[in-house]
Amino acid sequence: MKSISHIIIFVLMCISTQEIKSQAYTTLSAGNTNPWTTTVQYPKEEIRAVWLTTIMSLDWPKTKAKDEESIEAQKRELCTILNQLQAAHINTVILQTRIRGSVIYPSKIEPWDECLTGTPGKDPGYDPLHYAIYECHRRGMELHCWLVTIPLGDTKKQRGFGNASITRRHPELCKSAGDNIFMRPDNPSTSDYVASICKELCENYDIDGISLDYIRYPEKVYNYSDDCSASERRQNITRIVKKIHDTVKPIKPWVKLSSSPIGKFRDLSRYSSKGWNSYDAVYQDAQGWLRDNLQDVLFPMMYFKGDNFFPFMYDWREHQYGHPVAPGLGIYFLDPSEGNWVLDDVRSQIHAARNTGLGGVALYRSDFFTRNCKGLYTKSQTEFFPTLSLTPRMVWSIDTIAPSKPGDLYHDVDGKCLYWIGSDDQGERKMKMNDDDYVFYNIYGSNVYPVDVTSSRNLLKTRVVGSFLRITPDISGYQYYAISASDRFGNESSATQEYLMEMKRDLRTVWNPRSRISEGDSRIDDRQTAPSSESSSSSKKSKKKGRK
């Protein structure tokens, strides 16, 4: 009987292993992290997000803006971070924009946070949010405004804002719990107030998303109380989420609404949340927000490992309702001062999230990533995110129609620039959607013609605007290029392949063992030996296509 049991277990293990391999995008071992020597396929659409924290200048800014010189230093500091994120193929920056009833942009509603200047309420002399959006976009990254929703900090912090403090302007929206102050979820006007901040952001900035943090009741340690039942508390939180949705979507329907709920939604049948979950502990019905399309994306804070991570990750997967869920990974535990995680803890979580098809991951937080804690940044470039990726298409949105594909794509005479004819939808649809850059372009490159635009390995540039692109060293070295158009909902057009002209040179003189095309423009195996003299001779009689 023992031998039979062992056989059954062995067969089940083989089946499970085969299923995992068939689903896997990445199965690299720690000893083999070169993606180009394997059959690894990295998803072309995937959220790769990083939280960029401004409270107490944890990630940015370290330099305080006090004069022109320090303003420029603060900007350079941000650009250094964004350059690092771009080099690691991060495509989403979640920038902390509302901190504790204070913000990092010139607002008519709330005062400046002190993280920028060191002084509460002081203007830094420029618009950090506008600058951050511009710098993210020109690096092909989205910027989502991270809003801390309910907590307002302690009384000392609010006192520093003087008459501009929300506690003085709207005391009816605030409630103290010990020395801490919170917005009141039970007051319907709280929904209007938070939604007004979101409206201000949408109307004045070219943001890609709004991400709600602490959109929940305060945890038990704060002894916060009101007269509401558990069901009513969930309704109060959902009311805020719905009001934001109903305010933002009519203005810019492509702006992605998200939140960061507690990483465990509820107790599972076999695994307990140990009293710390989204639904029962802090009254977030986050899965319901996806079901009802009140939110587009979730970034659950899954700062756990082992049985506290994987079973709950699968629970999110089973309740996505067609939306991406990008688990927030606690990479700060890689720092010895924060925890005792090893790189394999994060590796297993990234691969599991990808293989499960959740839609991406988010890393908390930027400094622990760019400081390369336990080699995470290096491995992200070589193993986790070695290729670019687009953010997932919003298939649940009001617009699922791709823009028309761009017109002819060709080189200039010197081969230093790519030129193309823009999508026909750029003018019409941007006017309809009231957006300056409604259509972007994705550039692909390969030494195989036609360029395979389904492979992330060939994706060279994203979010390109205009009708030309300089061929910089990072995208040079390819014989063929292709281009597609994407709109703000992530709908991507079919590709326009680079225009090829007839070449009359001998095939052998232009032979490249890495790239060639057949007479019918179909793809053929590039990894063959050069043709024999006989085949080369016959090829002289035919015309071969080449690049203009």
C-alpha positions as CSV (number, residue, x, y, z in Angstrom):
1,M,0.0,0.0,0.0
2,K,2.9,2.3,0.8
3,S,4.4,1.8,-2.7
4,I,1.0,2.5,-4.3
5,S,0.6,5.7,-2.3
6,H,4.1,6.8,-3.2
7,I,3.3,6.3,-6.9
8,I,0.1,8.3,-6.7
9,I,1.9,11.2,-4.9
10,F,4.7,11.1,-7.5
11,V,2.2,11.2,-10.4
12,L,0.3,14.1,-8.8
13,M,3.5,16.0,-8.3
14,C,4.4,15.5,-11.9
15,I,1.0,16.7,-13.1
16,S,1.2,19.8,-10.8
17,T,4.7,20.5,-12.0
18,Q,3.7,20.2,-15.6
19,E,0.7,22.6,-15.0
20,I,3.0,25.1,-13.4
21,K,5.4,24.9,-16.3
22,S,2.7,25.3,-18.9
23,Q,1.3,28.4,-17.2
24,A,4.7,30.0,-16.3
25,Y,6.0,33.1,-18.0
26,T,9.2,32.9,-16.0
27,T,10.8,29.8,-14.5
28,L,14.4,31.0,-14.2
29,S,16.4,29.5,-11.4
30,A,18.8,31.5,-9.3
31,G,21.7,30.1,-11.2
32,N,20.3,30.9,-14.7
33,T,19.1,34.5,-14.9
34,N,19.9,35.3,-18.5
35,P,16.5,35.6,-20.2
36,W,18.0,35.5,-23.7
37,T,19.4,31.9,-23.3
38,T,16.1,30.4,-22.3
39,T,12.6,30.1,-23.7
40,V,11.2,32.5,-21.1
41,Q,8.4,34.7,-22.3
42,Y,7.8,37.9,-20.4
43,P,4.2,39.3,-20.5
44,K,3.8,42.2,-22.9
45,E,1.2,43.7,-20.6
46,E,1.9,43.9,-16.9
47,I,1.9,46.4,-14.1
48,R,5.3,47.0,-12.6
49,A,4.7,49.6,-10.0
50,V,6.8,51.3,-7.3
51,W,5.5,53.5,-4.5
52,L,7.5,56.7,-4.2
53,T,7.0,58.0,-0.7
54,T,7.2,61.7,0.2
55,I,6.0,61.6,3.9
56,M,9.1,62.6,6.0
57,S,11.0,62.6,2.6
58,L,11.4,58.8,3.0
59,D,12.1,58.3,-0.7
60,W,12.0,61.9,-2.0
61,P,12.9,64.8,-1.6
62,K,16.0,64.7,0.6
63,T,16.9,68.2,-0.5
64,K,14.6,71.0,0.7
65,A,13.5,73.6,-1.8
66,K,14.6,77.0,-0.3
67,D,16.1,78.8,-3.4
68,E,16.7,78.3,-7.1
69,E,19.8,76.1,-6.5
70,S,18.0,73.8,-4.0
71,I,15.0,73.6,-6.3
72,E,17.1,72.4,-9.1
73,A,18.8,69.9,-6.7
74,Q,15.4,68.6,-5.7
75,K,14.5,68.1,-9.3
76,R,17.7,66.3,-10.1
77,E,17.2,64.1,-7.2
78,L,13.8,63.0,-8.6
79,C,15.2,62.5,-12.0
80,T,17.9,60.3,-10.6
81,I,15.3,58.1,-9.0
82,L,13.1,58.0,-12.2
83,N,16.2,57.1,-14.3
84,Q,16.8,54.1,-12.1
85,L,13.2,53.0,-12.3
86,Q,13.2,53.4,-16.1
87,A,16.4,51.4,-16.4
88,A,14.6,48.6,-14.4
89,H,11.6,48.7,-16.7
90,I,9.2,50.0,-14.1
91,N,6.1,51.3,-15.9
92,T,4.0,52.8,-13.0
93,V,5.1,55.3,-10.4
94,I,2.7,55.8,-7.5
95,L,3.7,59.2,-6.1
96,Q,2.5,60.2,-2.6
97,T,0.6,63.3,-3.4
98,R,-1.7,63.8,-0.4
99,I,0.2,63.1,2.8
100,R,-1.9,64.0,5.9
101,G,-4.4,66.6,4.8
102,S,-1.5,68.3,2.9
103,V,-0.3,68.0,-0.7
104,I,2.7,68.4,-3.0
105,Y,1.0,70.6,-5.6
106,P,-0.5,74.1,-5.5
107,S,-4.0,73.3,-4.3
108,K,-7.0,75.5,-3.6
109,I,-8.2,72.9,-1.1
110,E,-5.3,71.8,1.1
111,P,-1.9,73.3,2.2
112,W,1.6,72.4,1.1
113,D,3.2,69.6,3.0
114,E,6.5,70.3,4.7
115,C,8.3,67.5,3.0
116,L,9.2,69.9,0.1
117,T,10.6,72.8,2.0
118,G,10.8,71.8,5.7
119,T,8.1,74.3,6.5
120,P,4.3,73.4,6.6
121,G,2.3,75.3,4.2
122,K,5.3,76.9,2.3
123,D,5.3,77.1,-1.5
124,P,8.5,75.3,-2.8
125,G,8.7,77.7,-5.7
126,Y,7.6,75.3,-8.4
127,D,5.0,72.6,-9.1
128,P,6.5,69.3,-8.0
129,L,3.5,67.2,-9.3
130,H,3.6,68.8,-12.7
131,Y,7.3,68.3,-12.9
132,A,7.0,64.6,-11.8
133,I,4.3,63.9,-14.4
134,Y,6.3,65.4,-17.2
135,E,9.5,63.4,-16.2
136,C,7.6,60.2,-15.8
137,H,5.8,60.5,-19.2
138,R,8.9,61.3,-21.1
139,R,10.4,58.1,-19.7
140,G,7.4,56.0,-20.8
141,M,6.1,55.6,-17.3
142,E,2.6,56.3,-15.9
143,L,2.2,58.5,-12.8
144,H,-0.6,57.7,-10.3
145,C,-1.4,60.1,-7.5
146,W,-1.2,58.3,-4.1
147,L,-3.7,59.9,-1.7
148,V,-3.7,59.1,2.0
149,T,-7.4,59.3,2.5
150,I,-8.6,59.0,6.2
151,P,-5.6,59.8,8.5
152,L,-4.7,63.4,9.1
153,G,-1.7,62.9,11.4
154,D,-1.5,64.2,14.9
155,T,-2.6,67.5,16.4
156,K,0.9,69.0,16.2
157,K,1.0,68.4,12.5
158,Q,-2.3,70.0,11.8
159,R,-1.5,72.9,14.1
160,G,1.5,73.6,11.8
161,F,-0.9,74.4,8.9
162,G,-2.6,77.2,10.9
163,N,-5.9,78.4,9.4
164,A,-5.3,76.3,6.3
165,S,-5.7,73.1,8.3
166,I,-8.7,70.9,7.5
167,T,-9.4,70.7,11.2
168,R,-10.1,74.5,11.2
169,R,-11.7,74.8,7.7
170,H,-13.9,71.7,8.1
171,P,-13.9,70.6,11.7
172,E,-17.2,68.7,11.1
173,L,-15.2,66.2,8.9
174,C,-12.6,65.5,11.5
175,K,-12.6,63.3,14.6
176,S,-9.8,62.8,17.2
177,A,-8.8,59.5,18.7
178,G,-6.2,60.3,21.3
179,D,-3.6,62.5,19.8
180,N,-4.5,61.3,16.2
181,I,-7.0,62.9,13.9
182,F,-9.0,61.2,11.2
183,M,-11.5,62.1,8.6
184,R,-15.0,60.8,9.5
185,P,-16.2,58.1,7.1
186,D,-19.7,58.3,8.6
187,N,-20.1,61.9,7.4
188,P,-21.3,61.9,3.8
189,S,-19.6,65.2,3.3
190,T,-16.2,63.4,3.7
191,S,-16.9,61.7,0.3
192,D,-17.5,65.1,-1.3
193,Y,-14.4,66.6,0.2
194,V,-12.0,63.8,-0.9
195,A,-13.7,63.7,-4.4
196,S,-13.1,67.4,-4.7
197,I,-9.4,66.8,-4.4
198,C,-9.6,64.1,-7.0
199,K,-11.5,66.5,-9.3
200,E,-8.8,69.2,-8.8
201,L,-6.1,66.7,-9.8
202,C,-8.0,65.5,-12.9
203,E,-8.8,68.9,-14.2
204,N,-5.4,70.4,-13.7
205,Y,-2.9,67.5,-14.3
206,D,-2.3,64.9,-16.9
207,I,-2.3,62.1,-14.4
208,D,-2.7,58.4,-15.2
209,G,-4.3,57.2,-12.0
210,I,-5.5,58.0,-8.5
211,S,-4.6,55.5,-5.8
212,L,-6.3,55.6,-2.4
213,D,-4.3,54.6,0.6
214,Y,-5.7,54.2,4.1
215,I,-9.2,54.2,2.6
216,R,-10.4,52.3,5.6
217,Y,-11.5,52.7,9.2
218,P,-8.6,53.2,11.7
219,E,-7.4,49.9,13.2
220,K,-8.3,49.0,16.8
221,V,-5.1,50.3,18.3
222,Y,-6.4,53.9,17.8
223,N,-9.6,53.3,19.7
224,Y,-11.6,55.1,17.0
225,S,-15.3,54.7,17.4
226,D,-18.6,55.8,15.9
227,D,-22.2,54.5,16.2
228,C,-22.1,52.5,13.0
229,S,-22.5,48.8,12.6
230,A,-19.9,46.7,10.6
231,S,-22.2,46.8,7.6
232,E,-22.7,50.5,7.8
233,R,-18.9,51.1,8.2
234,R,-18.3,49.2,5.0
235,Q,-21.0,51.3,3.3
236,N,-19.4,54.5,4.5
237,I,-16.0,53.5,3.0
238,T,-17.6,52.4,-0.2
239,R,-19.5,55.7,-0.4
240,I,-16.2,57.5,-0.6
241,V,-14.9,55.1,-3.3
242,K,-18.1,55.5,-5.3
243,K,-18.1,59.3,-5.1
244,I,-14.6,59.5,-6.4
245,H,-15.5,57.2,-9.2
246,D,-18.6,59.2,-10.1
247,T,-16.6,62.4,-10.0
248,V,-13.5,61.4,-11.9
249,K,-14.8,59.1,-14.7
250,P,-17.0,61.8,-16.4
251,I,-13.9,64.1,-16.6
252,K,-11.3,61.6,-17.7
253,P,-12.6,58.1,-18.0
254,W,-9.2,56.6,-18.6
255,V,-7.7,57.7,-15.2
256,K,-7.2,54.5,-13.3
257,L,-8.8,54.4,-9.9
258,S,-7.1,52.1,-7.4
259,S,-6.5,51.5,-3.8
260,S,-4.2,49.6,-1.4
261,P,-6.4,47.5,0.8
262,I,-5.1,45.2,3.5
263,G,-3.4,42.2,1.8
264,K,-5.7,39.6,3.2
265,F,-9.3,40.2,2.2
266,R,-11.0,37.8,4.7
267,D,-10.3,34.6,6.5
268,L,-10.0,31.6,4.2
269,S,-11.4,28.2,4.8
270,R,-8.0,26.8,5.7
271,Y,-6.0,29.9,6.5
272,S,-6.8,32.6,9.1
273,S,-6.0,36.2,8.6
274,K,-5.3,36.3,12.3
275,G,-7.6,39.2,12.9
276,W,-6.0,41.5,10.3
277,N,-7.9,41.7,7.0
278,S,-9.6,44.1,4.7
279,Y,-13.3,43.2,5.0
280,D,-13.8,42.6,8.7
281,A,-11.0,44.5,10.5
282,V,-11.0,47.8,8.7
283,Y,-14.3,47.6,6.6
284,Q,-12.9,47.6,3.1
285,D,-15.0,45.7,0.5
286,A,-12.2,45.9,-2.0
287,Q,-13.3,42.9,-4.0
288,G,-16.8,44.4,-4.3
289,W,-15.2,47.6,-5.7
290,L,-13.8,45.5,-8.5
291,R,-17.0,43.6,-9.0
292,D,-19.0,46.8,-9.3
293,N,-16.3,48.5,-11.5
294,L,-15.8,51.3,-8.9
295,Q,-12.1,50.7,-9.2
296,D,-9.9,49.7,-12.0
297,V,-6.9,48.2,-10.2
298,L,-6.0,47.0,-6.7
299,F,-2.6,47.1,-5.0
300,P,-3.3,45.0,-1.9
301,M,-0.5,45.4,0.7
302,M,0.7,41.8,0.9
303,Y,3.7,42.5,3.1
304,F,3.9,38.8,4.2
305,K,5.4,35.6,3.1
306,G,4.7,31.9,3.1
307,D,1.2,30.8,4.1
308,N,0.4,34.4,4.9
309,F,1.0,35.4,1.3
310,F,0.3,32.7,-1.3
311,P,-3.2,31.4,-0.2
312,F,-4.4,35.0,0.0
313,M,-2.8,35.9,-3.3
314,Y,-4.9,33.1,-4.9
315,D,-8.0,34.5,-3.2
316,W,-7.4,37.8,-4.9
317,R,-6.9,35.9,-8.2
318,E,-10.3,34.2,-7.8
319,H,-12.0,37.6,-7.3
320,Q,-10.5,39.9,-9.9
321,Y,-13.6,40.3,-11.9
322,G,-11.5,41.0,-15.0
323,H,-9.3,43.7,-13.4
324,P,-5.6,43.6,-12.6
325,V,-4.6,43.0,-9.0
326,A,-0.9,43.8,-8.4
327,P,0.2,42.5,-5.0
328,G,2.1,45.1,-3.0
329,L,5.4,43.3,-2.0
330,G,7.1,44.2,1.2
331,I,10.6,44.6,-0.3
332,Y,11.6,46.8,2.7
333,F,12.0,43.5,4.7
334,L,15.1,42.9,2.6
335,D,16.8,45.6,4.5
336,P,18.4,44.1,7.7
337,S,17.1,47.0,9.7
338,E,13.5,46.2,8.7
339,G,13.4,42.4,8.5
340,N,15.2,39.2,7.6
341,W,13.9,38.5,4.2
342,V,16.2,37.0,1.5
343,L,15.9,37.7,-2.2
344,D,14.3,34.3,-2.8
345,D,11.3,35.5,-0.7
346,V,10.6,38.2,-3.2
347,R,11.6,36.1,-6.2
348,S,9.0,33.5,-5.4
349,Q,6.3,36.2,-5.0
350,I,7.0,37.9,-8.3
351,H,7.0,34.7,-10.2
352,A,3.9,33.4,-8.5
353,A,2.0,36.6,-9.2
354,R,3.0,36.5,-12.8
355,N,2.4,32.8,-13.3
356,T,-1.0,33.2,-11.7
357,G,-2.0,36.0,-14.1
358,L,-2.8,38.6,-11.6
359,G,-1.6,41.4,-13.8
360,G,1.6,42.7,-12.1
361,V,3.2,43.6,-8.9
362,A,3.9,46.7,-6.9
363,L,7.1,47.3,-4.8
364,Y,7.1,49.1,-1.5
365,R,9.1,51.3,-1.6
366,S,11.4,53.1,-4.0
367,D,14.4,53.6,-1.8
368,F,14.7,49.9,-0.9
369,F,14.5,49.1,-4.6
370,T,17.0,51.5,-6.0
371,R,19.4,50.9,-3.2
372,N,19.6,47.3,-4.5
373,C,18.8,45.6,-1.2
374,K,19.9,42.0,-1.3
375,G,20.5,42.5,-5.1
376,L,16.8,43.1,-5.9
377,Y,17.4,46.0,-8.3
378,T,20.1,44.0,-10.2
379,K,17.9,40.9,-10.5
380,S,15.0,43.0,-11.6
381,Q,17.0,44.1,-14.7
382,T,18.3,40.7,-15.5
383,E,15.6,38.3,-14.3
384,F,12.3,39.8,-13.1
385,F,11.8,42.7,-15.6
386,P,14.4,42.4,-18.4
387,T,12.0,43.6,-21.0
388,L,9.7,46.6,-21.3
389,S,5.9,46.0,-20.8
390,L,2.8,48.0,-21.4
391,T,0.3,48.5,-18.7
392,P,-2.8,46.2,-19.0
393,R,-5.6,47.3,-21.3
394,M,-8.7,48.5,-19.6
395,V,-11.1,45.9,-21.1
396,W,-13.9,46.8,-18.7
397,S,-13.9,50.5,-19.6
398,I,-16.2,52.5,-21.9
399,D,-13.7,52.5,-24.7
400,T,-12.2,49.2,-26.0
401,I,-11.6,50.3,-29.6
402,A,-8.0,50.6,-30.7
403,P,-6.9,53.7,-32.5
404,S,-6.1,53.4,-36.2
405,K,-2.6,52.2,-36.9
406,P,0.1,54.7,-37.9
407,G,1.0,55.4,-41.5
408,D,4.3,54.7,-43.2
409,L,7.3,54.1,-41.0
410,Y,10.7,54.9,-42.4
411,H,14.2,56.1,-41.7
412,D,15.8,59.4,-42.7
413,V,18.7,59.3,-45.1
414,D,21.3,59.1,-42.4
415,G,19.4,56.4,-40.5
416,K,19.4,58.5,-37.3
417,C,15.7,59.0,-36.9
418,L,12.4,57.1,-37.4
419,Y,9.5,59.0,-39.0
420,W,5.9,57.9,-39.3
421,I,2.5,59.3,-40.2
422,G,0.4,59.7,-37.1
423,S,-2.8,57.7,-36.3
424,D,-5.9,59.3,-37.8
425,D,-7.5,59.1,-34.3
426,Q,-5.0,61.5,-32.7
427,G,-6.9,64.6,-33.6
428,E,-10.5,63.5,-33.4
429,R,-10.3,61.4,-30.3
430,K,-8.1,63.8,-28.3
431,M,-10.7,66.5,-28.9
432,K,-13.5,64.2,-27.9
433,M,-11.7,63.2,-24.8
434,N,-10.3,66.7,-24.0
435,D,-6.7,65.4,-23.8
436,D,-3.6,66.8,-25.4
437,D,-1.8,63.4,-25.9
438,Y,-4.6,60.9,-26.3
439,V,-2.7,58.6,-28.6
440,F,0.8,57.4,-28.0
441,Y,3.2,55.3,-30.0
442,N,5.0,52.1,-29.2
443,I,8.3,51.3,-31.0
444,Y,9.4,47.8,-31.7
445,G,12.7,46.5,-33.1
446,S,14.1,43.2,-34.3
447,N,16.6,41.7,-36.6
448,V,13.8,39.5,-38.1
449,Y,11.3,40.9,-40.6
450,P,8.4,41.4,-40.0
451,V,9.0,42.5,-36.4
452,D,7.0,40.3,-34.0
453,V,5.1,42.9,-32.0
454,T,3.5,40.3,-29.7
455,S,6.8,39.7,-28.0
456,S,7.9,42.0,-25.2
457,R,11.5,41.3,-26.2
458,N,11.0,43.5,-29.2
459,L,9.3,46.4,-27.4
460,L,11.8,49.3,-27.4
461,K,9.9,52.4,-26.5
462,T,6.5,53.2,-25.1
463,R,4.4,56.4,-24.7
464,V,6.2,58.1,-27.6
465,V,4.4,61.3,-28.8
466,G,4.8,63.1,-32.1
467,S,5.7,61.7,-35.4
468,F,9.5,61.0,-35.2
469,L,12.0,59.5,-32.8
470,R,15.8,59.8,-32.7
471,I,17.5,56.4,-32.8
472,T,19.5,56.6,-29.6
473,P,22.0,53.9,-28.6
474,D,19.5,52.1,-26.4
475,I,17.3,51.3,-29.4
476,S,20.0,51.1,-32.2
477,G,21.4,47.9,-33.6
478,Y,18.2,46.6,-35.0
479,Q,17.7,46.1,-38.7
480,Y,13.9,46.5,-38.7
481,Y,11.4,48.5,-36.8
482,A,7.6,48.6,-36.3
483,I,5.2,51.0,-34.7
484,S,1.7,50.8,-33.1
485,A,-0.6,53.4,-31.6
486,S,-2.1,53.1,-28.1
487,D,-4.8,55.2,-26.5
488,R,-5.2,56.1,-22.8
489,F,-7.3,53.0,-22.2
490,G,-4.4,50.8,-23.3
491,N,-6.1,49.8,-26.6
492,E,-3.3,49.1,-29.1
493,S,-3.6,49.2,-32.8
494,S,-2.2,46.7,-35.3
495,A,1.4,47.5,-36.2
496,T,2.9,49.3,-39.1
497,Q,6.1,47.6,-40.3
498,E,9.0,49.6,-41.5
499,Y,8.8,50.5,-45.1
500,L,11.2,48.4,-47.2
501,M,12.5,49.3,-50.6
502,E,13.9,47.0,-53.3
503,M,17.6,46.3,-53.1
504,K,19.6,45.0,-56.1
505,R,22.8,44.1,-54.3
506,D,23.9,40.5,-54.2
507,L,22.3,38.6,-51.3
508,R,25.7,37.5,-50.1
509,T,26.9,41.1,-49.7
510,V,23.9,41.9,-47.4
511,W,23.7,38.5,-45.7
512,N,23.2,38.7,-42.0
513,P,22.9,35.3,-40.2
514,R,20.7,37.0,-37.7
515,S,18.2,38.5,-40.1
516,R,16.7,37.9,-43.5
517,I,13.3,37.5,-45.1
518,S,11.9,35.2,-47.7
519,E,10.7,36.2,-51.2
520,G,7.1,36.5,-49.9
521,D,8.1,38.7,-46.9
522,S,7.5,35.8,-44.5
523,R,9.6,35.1,-41.5
524,I,12.3,32.4,-41.8
525,D,14.8,30.9,-39.5
526,D,17.7,33.3,-39.1
527,R,20.0,30.8,-37.5
528,Q,21.2,29.0,-40.6
529,T,24.5,28.9,-42.4
530,A,25.2,31.3,-45.3
531,P,23.8,30.1,-48.6
532,S,25.9,28.0,-51.0
533,S,27.4,29.6,-54.1
534,E,24.7,28.0,-56.2
535,S,21.8,29.4,-54.2
536,S,23.7,32.8,-54.0
537,S,24.0,32.8,-57.7
538,S,20.4,32.1,-58.2
539,S,19.5,34.9,-55.8
540,K,21.2,37.4,-58.1
541,K,18.3,36.9,-60.5
542,S,15.8,37.9,-57.9
543,K,15.1,41.2,-56.1
544,K,15.7,41.4,-52.4
545,K,13.9,43.8,-50.2
546,G,15.9,46.1,-48.0
547,R,15.4,49.0,-45.6
548,K,14.9,52.5,-46.8
